[in-house]
């Protein structure tokens, strides 16, 4: 669990730096957004205070600080947004339970689920259709319809057959224990012990490698 953080200008800057320096999505307090809103409201109260010889300078300082706070929050959001999109891509491509979503705020989880559903749907609609030598049938759909269409499309056996022909693999050596997990076609892998060697679908192998759980063995 993340340590409780009191929102200040300095902590926002530190959170941004941490998000920039680290590959994985960083954990935040569940109340992060409401805490930030409260902090901004407190700053605006200073701007609304009655003028005094001291208040004028404090207002100028607060105005500059608010401008910087908005810039920090925009970059912070966009850094996390990029990571959430990458997580959704990994989830859609692999259908794997290796994707760690524990660092998502509840608001971000809604975005993640919607993106994953959308990517699933159009992979079924475009890629699987083309692999079956059929023209993709495209039409605008509401979000609640996307999940239904995606689920129905993935049940088709001929889609699975086409994918099996195209699926690349990687030979990897495990650097740490990995429990049993489910792959894209609901096939089970593992568990794997340290030093185990396995030939896995390339997308699953890439996730394991990026997490430091395995290393690729280059076949000469």
N, C-alpha and C positions, 0 to 999 in steps of 0.2 A: 504493500500500500504506500502511496506517496505521502511524504511528510506534509503536515498542514502548512500552507504558505499564506502569509498575509500579503495581499496585493499592494504593492508600491511601485513607483516608477522603476526603482532598481530591480525589483523581483521580475517585473515584466521584461526588462532588458535581459536579465539572466535566463529567463525561460526561452526567450527568442534565441539567444546564443546557444543554449543547450539543444534546441530543436535544429539549429543550423549545423551544429558540429556532429550530431549523432544520426546514424542512418535510420534507426528504428523510431517509430512514433513514441514520444515521451509521455509518461503518465502525468495526469493532472488531477487536482481535486475535483470530485463530482460537481462541486458548486462553483467551478471556475468562472463560467459566464456570468452568473449572478454576482459573484464577488467583484468581477471587473466592472460590471454595470454600477454597483454600489460605489466603487472607487471613483469612477468618472463623475457620478452625481455629486460626490463630496468635493471634487475639484471645481465643479460648476457652481457650487454654493459659494466658493471663495469669490468667483467672478460676480456673483449677485449681491455680495455684501456692500454695505454703504461705504462710500469713499472716506478715507482718512489719509494723513501723510504717509502712514505705513502701508495702508491697504492698496494704494496705487501701485507701488513697487511689487507687492505680493501678487496683484492681479496680472501685471505684465509677465512675471515669472510663471504664473499658472497658465496663462495663455500659451506661452512657448512650450511649456511642459505638455499641455493637452495636444498641441500639434504633433509633438514627438510621440506621445502615447498612441495617437491614431495611426501614425506611420508604423510603429512597432506592432500594433495589433493587426494591421493589414498584412504585413510581412509574415507575422506569426501564423495567421490563419492560412495564408497561401502556402507556407511550408508544410503545415499539417495537411492541407487539402491535397497537395501533391502526393504525400505519403499514403493518404486514404485511397486515392485513385490507384496507386500502385498495389495496395492491398486488395482492392476490388478486382483488379486485373489478375492477380495471382489466384484469388479465390475462384474466379470464373473459369480460368484456364485449367486449373488443377482439380477443382472440386475437393480439395484436401482439407482435413481438419488440422493441418499443421499451421494454418494461418492464425496468427495470434492477434485477436481483436480486443484484448483486455485493456489496452491503453486508449481505446475510443471512448470519448464522452458519449452520453446517451443521445445527444443531438447529432454527433458525428456518426453514430451507429446507424441512424436513420439514413444518412447520406450513403454510407457504405452498403447497406442492404439494397437501397434503390439502384445504385450503380451496378452492383453485382447482378441483380435481376435483369437490368437493361442489357448488360453485356452478355449474359446467358441467352437471353431471348434472341438477340441479333446474331450471335454465333450460330444458334440453331437455325435461324431464318436464312442466313447468308452462307456461312461456311459449309454446314452440313448439306444444304441443298445443292451447292456447287459440287461437292464431293459425290453426290448422288446423281450428277449430271442433270440437275433441274435448275431452272431459273428461280432465284429468290423471289418470294412474294412479299412485297413491302407495303405496309400501310401504317398510318399513325395509330398508336394505341395508348390508352391510359395506363398509369402505373399498375393499377390493380389487375389489369388484363395481361400485363407482361409476364408476371410470374406463372399464370395459368398456361399461357401459350408455351413458355419455356419448359414447364414440367411435362406437358403433353409431347412436345417435340423430342425430348430426351428419351422417351419410352420407345422410340422407333428403333428396331433392331438393325435396319439397313443403314442407319446413321452410324451405329457403333462399328459395323463392318468396314465402312469407308474410313473411319478414324483409325482403326487398327492397322490398315495398310500404310497410313501416312505417318504414324507416331514415331518420332526419333527417340533414341535412348542415350543414356550416359552410364559408364561404368564408374562406380564410386566406392571409396573406402570410408567407413564410418569412424569418426573421431570421438564419438560419445554414444551412449545408449540412446536409442530412439524407440519408443513404444509402438505398438501396432497402430496403423492408421489406414484410412480409406482413400483410394485414388479416384481419378476422374470418372471411371466407369463403375464405381462402387466396388472395385476389386481391393482386397486387403493386402497390405505390405507389412513385413516385420512380424514381431519385434526384431530389432537389430542390436547386436552388442558392439562395443568398441572393437575396431579392427576387422569387422565383418565387411565383405565385399559383395556388392549387388549391382545388377544392371537394371536401372530404373528409367521410367519415362523422363525425358530431358527436362521438362518443366518442373516436375517434382524434385529431381536431382538438383536443379539450380536453386530451389528454395532451401534445401538441406545445406548446400554449399554456402549460400549467403548467410545462413544462421550459424555457420561454424560447426555443424553437426557431421559434415562429411567433406571429403576432398575428391576431386575428379581424378581418375586414373587414365592417363592418356595411353591409348592402345597403339603400340608401334606397328 
